[in-house]
Amino acid sequence: MLEGRKVTVLGAGVAGLAVARALALRGAEVTVLEQAPEIREVGAGLQISPNGVRVIEALGLGAAFEAGSQPAEAVELLDGETGGCVVRLDLGRGRPGAGFRFVHRADLIDLLAEGARDAGVALRLSQRVEAVTLGAHPPRLRVEGREEVGCDVLVGADGLHSRVRAALNGAVAPFFTGQVAWRATLPETGDLPPVARVYMGAGRHLVTYPLRGGRLRNIVAVEERSRWAEESWSLTDDPLTLRVAFERFVPEVRGWLDRIERPNLWGLFRHPVAARWQGQGAAILGDAAHPTLPFLAQGANMALEDGWVLADCLSRAGPDVALAAYQARREARVRRIVEAANANARNYHLSGLRRDIAHAGLRLAARFVPDAMLGRFDWVYGHDVTA
């Protein structure tokens, strides 16, 4: 069904590049339009869980991904103010299939971009889309400095402020969660353990794990506060503000923060899952369809899953039937993951007696039913959209 069909993808992020390769491998003529002048290093670390790894392998990129990432052995939840371990979750024990991996976002983007080009995808940079028109005729785009262009199928992988989502659903304002997050990476000696550590405190938490074989330390620090912050990947903050926010945490955490000179800051906003993911020859995926808070590490994994399913549906039927099938296959799972991430945000930031009770419960569970805690997310990690 895709042989010779012209598909335009907006956005060269994880979602856009993954769906572009998946479509091109099935015979589509794919063009990716990216507004940035280059595919540059944005963001920092990603945790790719088995459900995402399975998609990368199905795209034929498994060996290269394994070489450019590193295995994740465990997740440790720690008390940020004492350093005591609340619970350690062994990611390898009893987990069937592919493992968990840490990867720098830039490395994953480079891998997917190379894979897209190898599959015949045309990747065009500095393409700022000014308008998207959906109607009785095929989807049409107005790109800055060019005449309006059309395509058989339009895929919106254009992120939080997606023009394709707006064309399908209208404008919907997100709301500020009362949380902000800082991101940074620090150079290290290469001997970091392959563990994601979550330091939890009242109204705040910090996550750290190694990247690039331990040569980098990834840090994401989240604080609850009333002061609004912009929802932007490019905003930077005064490092002193970050240090003050975590001044009661253990010395090793404060030591890392003392080394950060230009932390990135972004406000965390809750967006509703889009009511319409498709229609009139267009579809959205990834953050354009279902932005999620970063508390279950599933944003990139959902984008990979979306890309595979959308390409699979389009290979089996004409656009109208295929796009409706795509939303039907994805929507319930994505909504459940978004809600699980929302719940984790609350659990990391408990204080007082509630925190003491919760931590005691986690310790008991780790002692007597060690597989139960991670097992409660088997519905996330064990899912295989490529099967």
Secondary structure, 3 states (H helix, E strand, C coil): CCCCCEEEEECCCHHHHHHHHHHHHCCCEEEEECCCCCCCCCCCEEEECHHHHHHHHHCCCHHHHHHHCEECCEEEEEECCCCCEEEEEECCCCCCCCCCEEEEHHHHHHHHHHHHHHCCCEEECCCCEEEEECCCCCCEEEECCCCCEECCEEEECCCCCCHHHHHHHCCCCCEEEEEEEEEEEEECCCCCCCEEEEEEECCEEEEEEEEHHHCEEEEEEEEECCCCCCCCCCCECCHHHHHHHCCCCCHHHHHHHHCCCCCEEEEEEECCCCCCCEECCEEECHHHCCCCCCCCCCHHHHHHHHHHHHHHHHCCCCHHHHHHHHHHHHHHHHHHHHHHHHHHHHHHCCCHHHHHHHHHHHHHHHHHCHHHHHHCCHHHHCCCCCC
